[in-house]
């Protein structure tokens, strides 16, 4: 599983269809399932409304985790609950390293470089401070795009 997929799984629920449904959003590489594909392309019925956009842009929230009829996931509350049970002070609201530690994921430089690749970082990966700020911003943005309710104190200006 990708690192961003692991982040989604930890926040939106481990192994759930919701977390896995968000995987295409992480790479923004759309795919059309065989069920939604006819001999001449996507089927033109109501089921095609669930087919991902072919433009490469993120799909509407209705096809993300909240589209299954569940309320959007309160990312801030989930992270706050995890932090209160962690037993150590983590600056997860500003630090990608601490966010990964909070989720019990690998926070090594190698793992963060892999996450940067997944999220299409084009900057210098040897400038880890700049990359880390970018990664945190992107992860928070992608959580929101995938149906997460992200509080303002997690968002970056």
C-alpha positions in Angstrom: 0.0 0.0 0.0 1.2 3.5 -0.7 2.2 5.8 2.1 -0.7 8.1 1.4 -3.0 5.1 1.2 -1.7 4.1 4.7 -2.5 7.6 5.9 -6.0 7.4 4.5 -6.5 4.0 6.0 -5.4 5.1 9.5 -7.7 8.2 9.4 -10.7 7.0 7.4 -10.7 3.4 8.8 -8.4 0.5 8.2 -9.0 -1.6 5.2 -12.3 0.0 4.5 -13.6 0.5 1.0 -13.6 4.2 1.8 -9.9 4.3 2.3 -9.2 2.2 -0.8 -11.6 4.3 -2.9 -9.4 7.3 -2.2 -6.3 5.6 -3.6 -6.9 6.9 -7.2 -7.1 10.4 -5.7 -3.6 10.1 -4.2 -2.0 9.7 -7.6 -4.8 11.4 -9.5 -4.6 8.6 -12.1 -8.2 7.8 -13.1 -9.3 4.3 -14.0 -12.6 2.9 -15.2 -13.7 -0.5 -13.9 -14.8 -3.2 -16.3 -18.3 -2.9 -14.9 -18.5 0.7 -16.0 -17.0 0.0 -19.4 -19.0 -1.0 -22.5 -17.7 -2.0 -25.9 -17.7 1.7 -27.0 -16.3 3.2 -23.7 -18.0 4.1 -20.5 -21.6 3.0 -20.2 -24.0 5.9 -20.7 -26.4 4.9 -17.8 -26.8 6.2 -14.3 -23.9 4.0 -13.3 -21.6 6.1 -15.3 -22.1 8.9 -12.7 -19.9 6.9 -10.4 -17.1 6.6 -13.0 -14.1 8.7 -12.2 -13.4 11.8 -14.2 -11.0 11.1 -17.1 -9.5 14.6 -16.9 -7.1 13.6 -14.2 -8.7 16.0 -11.7 -9.9 14.6 -8.4 -13.4 13.2 -8.5 -16.3 14.9 -6.7 -16.6 14.1 -3.0 -19.7 12.0 -3.8 -17.4 9.3 -5.2 -15.0 9.6 -2.3 -15.3 8.2 1.3 -18.4 10.3 2.1 -20.3 9.2 -1.0 -21.3 5.9 0.6 -23.9 7.7 2.7 -21.7 8.2 5.7 -21.0 11.6 7.2 -17.6 13.1 6.4 -14.8 12.0 8.6 -13.7 14.6 11.2 -10.0 14.5 10.6 -9.2 17.0 13.4 -11.1 15.0 16.0 -9.5 11.7 15.0 -6.0 13.2 15.1 -6.8 14.9 18.4 -8.0 11.7 19.9 -4.9 9.8 18.7 -2.7 12.6 20.1 -4.4 12.4 23.5 -3.6 8.7 23.7 -0.1 8.9 22.4 1.7 9.9 25.5 4.1 12.3 23.9 3.8 15.8 22.5 3.6 15.8 18.7 3.3 18.9 16.5 1.1 17.0 14.0 -0.7 20.1 12.9 2.4 21.6 11.3 4.9 18.7 11.0 4.6 15.8 8.5 7.1 13.9 10.6 4.9 14.2 13.7 1.8 13.5 11.7 3.3 10.2 10.4 4.5 9.3 14.0 1.0 10.0 15.3 -0.4 7.6 12.8 2.3 5.0 13.7 3.7 5.2 10.2 7.3 5.3 9.0 8.5 9.0 9.2 12.0 8.4 7.9 13.5 10.6 5.2 13.2 7.7 2.8 9.5 7.2 3.5 8.9 11.0 3.1 10.7 10.9 -0.2 8.5 8.1 -1.3 5.4 10.1 -0.2 6.8 13.0 -2.1 7.0 10.8 -5.2 3.4 9.6 -4.7 2.1 13.2 -4.4 4.2 14.4 -7.4 6.6 16.7 -5.6 8.8 18.4 -8.2 11.2 20.2 -5.8 14.6 19.2 -4.4 14.1 16.2 -2.2 17.4 16.9 -0.6 15.9 20.1 0.8 13.9 18.1 3.4 12.6 21.2 5.3 10.9 22.6 2.2 9.7 19.2 1.1 8.3 18.5 4.6 6.2 21.7 4.6 5.0 20.9 1.1 4.1 17.3 2.1 2.1 18.4 5.1 0.1 20.9 3.1 -0.6 18.3 0.4 -1.6 15.5 2.8 -4.0 17.9 4.5 -5.4 19.1 1.2 -5.8 15.5 -0.1 -7.6 14.4 3.1 -10.1 17.2 2.5 -10.5 16.3 -1.2 -11.3 12.8 -0.2 -14.1 13.7 2.2 -12.3 14.6 5.3 -13.5 17.5 7.5 -10.2 19.3 8.1 -10.2 22.1 10.7 -8.7 25.5 9.9 -5.8 25.0 12.3 -4.6 22.0 10.2 -4.8 24.0 6.9 -2.0 26.2 5.7 -2.5 29.7 4.4 
